Amino acid sequence: MKLFKRHKKQKGAEMAAPLPKDVKPTGAVKPMAADKPRHKGAVKDVLSGDVLVSSPAKKHYTFILYLCLLIILYMGYLFSGHRLQREQIECRIELQKARAKSLLYSSEKINASRHSNITNEIKKRGINIQEWPTPPQVIGKDETKKHQ
């Protein structure tokens, strides 16, 4: 402050005299942006931990801890959801494989139970069985009463 008062007191010839190149006039030029004190960014304060040391933040420690707890729980919830989703996809793949096997086995069963395939298999194994020339007849309840 003393420099500014002294500069205002100087008048006339003293002001007109040029200053040496290495001396800057005080108070005559606005301070440059670099000369102003810089405030740290909010993100930098949070990452460095300076926010927790400041007096306004001390009042809210419990709320900050609560928020941290919520963030941790949310992360756990996301990880468990992803794990369950992976397990569900694996179960669907296993189910598709089981359906494919079931379809294959049922088609083989149907193919093996055809009359022509049965007779071919009997001939291959050399079993001496003859077929009846007439198809079998089904006897129902009504026909059994007539014969008695």
C-alpha positions as CSV (number, residue, x, y, z in Angstrom):
1,M,0.0,0.0,0.0
2,K,2.8,2.4,0.7
3,L,4.1,2.0,-2.9
4,F,0.8,3.2,-4.3
5,K,0.7,6.3,-2.0
6,R,4.2,7.2,-3.0
7,H,3.4,6.8,-6.7
8,K,0.4,9.2,-6.4
9,K,2.6,11.8,-4.7
10,Q,5.1,12.0,-7.5
11,K,4.2,14.7,-10.0
12,G,5.5,16.5,-13.0
13,A,9.1,15.9,-14.1
14,E,9.6,12.8,-12.0
15,M,6.7,11.1,-13.9
16,A,8.0,12.2,-17.3
17,A,11.5,10.7,-16.8
18,P,11.8,7.3,-18.4
19,L,12.3,4.4,-16.2
20,P,15.2,2.0,-16.7
21,K,14.3,-1.2,-18.6
22,D,14.6,-3.5,-15.7
23,V,12.4,-1.5,-13.3
24,K,8.7,-1.9,-13.7
25,P,6.4,0.9,-12.6
26,T,4.3,-0.1,-9.5
27,G,0.7,0.7,-9.5
28,A,0.6,2.1,-13.0
29,V,-0.1,-1.2,-14.8
30,K,-2.8,-3.7,-13.9
31,P,-1.5,-7.0,-12.6
32,M,-1.4,-9.7,-15.2
33,A,-3.5,-12.8,-15.0
34,A,-0.4,-14.8,-14.0
35,D,0.1,-12.5,-11.0
36,K,-3.3,-13.3,-9.6
37,P,-3.5,-16.1,-7.1
38,R,-4.9,-19.2,-8.7
39,H,-7.5,-21.3,-7.1
40,K,-7.2,-25.0,-7.4
41,G,-9.9,-26.7,-9.4
42,A,-12.7,-28.5,-7.6
43,V,-11.7,-31.9,-9.1
44,K,-8.1,-31.4,-8.1
45,D,-9.3,-30.6,-4.5
46,V,-11.4,-33.7,-4.4
47,L,-8.7,-36.0,-5.8
48,S,-6.0,-34.6,-3.5
49,G,-8.3,-34.8,-0.4
50,D,-8.1,-31.1,0.4
51,V,-11.9,-31.0,0.5
52,L,-12.1,-33.2,3.5
53,V,-9.7,-30.9,5.5
54,S,-11.7,-27.7,4.8
55,S,-13.9,-26.5,7.7
56,P,-17.2,-26.6,5.7
57,A,-16.7,-30.3,4.9
58,K,-16.0,-31.2,8.5
59,K,-19.7,-30.6,9.3
60,H,-20.8,-33.1,6.7
61,Y,-18.5,-36.1,7.4
62,T,-21.4,-38.4,8.2
63,F,-23.2,-37.6,5.0
64,I,-19.9,-38.0,2.9
65,L,-19.4,-41.4,4.6
66,Y,-23.0,-42.3,3.8
67,L,-22.5,-41.4,0.1
68,C,-19.3,-43.5,0.0
69,L,-21.3,-46.4,1.4
70,L,-24.0,-46.0,-1.2
71,I,-21.4,-45.9,-4.0
72,I,-19.8,-49.1,-2.7
73,L,-23.2,-50.8,-2.4
74,Y,-24.1,-49.7,-5.9
75,M,-20.9,-51.1,-7.4
76,G,-21.5,-54.4,-5.6
77,Y,-25.0,-54.4,-7.0
78,L,-23.7,-53.9,-10.5
79,F,-21.1,-56.6,-10.2
80,S,-23.6,-59.1,-8.9
81,G,-26.0,-58.2,-11.7
82,H,-23.3,-58.9,-14.3
83,R,-22.4,-62.2,-12.6
84,L,-26.0,-63.3,-12.6
85,Q,-26.4,-62.3,-16.3
86,R,-23.3,-64.4,-17.2
87,E,-24.7,-67.4,-15.3
88,Q,-28.1,-66.9,-17.1
89,I,-26.4,-66.9,-20.5
90,E,-24.4,-70.1,-19.6
91,C,-27.7,-71.8,-18.5
92,R,-29.3,-70.9,-21.8
93,I,-26.4,-72.4,-23.7
94,E,-26.6,-75.6,-21.7
95,L,-30.3,-75.7,-22.2
96,Q,-29.9,-75.4,-26.0
97,K,-27.3,-78.2,-26.0
98,A,-29.7,-80.4,-24.0
99,R,-32.6,-79.7,-26.4
100,A,-30.4,-80.5,-29.3
101,K,-29.4,-83.9,-27.8
102,S,-33.0,-84.6,-26.9
103,L,-34.1,-83.9,-30.5
104,L,-31.3,-86.1,-31.8
105,Y,-32.2,-89.0,-29.5
106,S,-35.9,-88.8,-30.2
107,S,-35.3,-88.8,-34.0
108,E,-33.0,-91.9,-33.6
109,K,-35.7,-93.5,-31.5
110,I,-38.4,-92.8,-34.1
111,N,-36.1,-94.1,-36.9
112,A,-35.2,-97.3,-35.0
113,S,-38.9,-98.0,-34.2
114,R,-40.0,-98.1,-37.8
115,H,-41.2,-101.5,-39.0
116,S,-38.7,-101.8,-41.9
117,N,-35.8,-100.9,-39.6
118,I,-36.9,-103.5,-37.0
119,T,-37.0,-106.3,-39.6
120,N,-33.6,-105.3,-41.0
121,E,-32.1,-105.3,-37.5
122,I,-33.6,-108.8,-36.8
123,K,-32.1,-110.1,-40.1
124,K,-28.7,-108.6,-39.2
125,R,-28.6,-110.3,-35.8
126,G,-29.6,-113.6,-37.3
127,I,-32.7,-114.1,-35.1
128,N,-35.1,-116.6,-36.6
129,I,-38.5,-114.9,-36.2
130,Q,-41.3,-115.0,-38.8
131,E,-43.9,-112.4,-39.3
132,W,-47.6,-113.2,-39.4
133,P,-49.0,-112.6,-42.8
134,T,-52.2,-111.1,-41.3
135,P,-52.1,-108.1,-39.0
136,P,-53.2,-108.6,-35.4
137,Q,-56.8,-107.9,-34.4
138,V,-57.7,-105.8,-31.4
139,I,-60.3,-107.3,-29.2
140,G,-62.4,-104.8,-27.4
141,K,-64.7,-105.1,-24.4
142,D,-67.9,-105.4,-26.6
143,E,-66.6,-108.3,-28.5
144,T,-65.6,-110.3,-25.4
145,K,-69.2,-110.1,-24.1
146,K,-70.6,-111.5,-27.4
147,H,-68.3,-114.6,-27.3
148,Q,-69.3,-115.5,-23.7
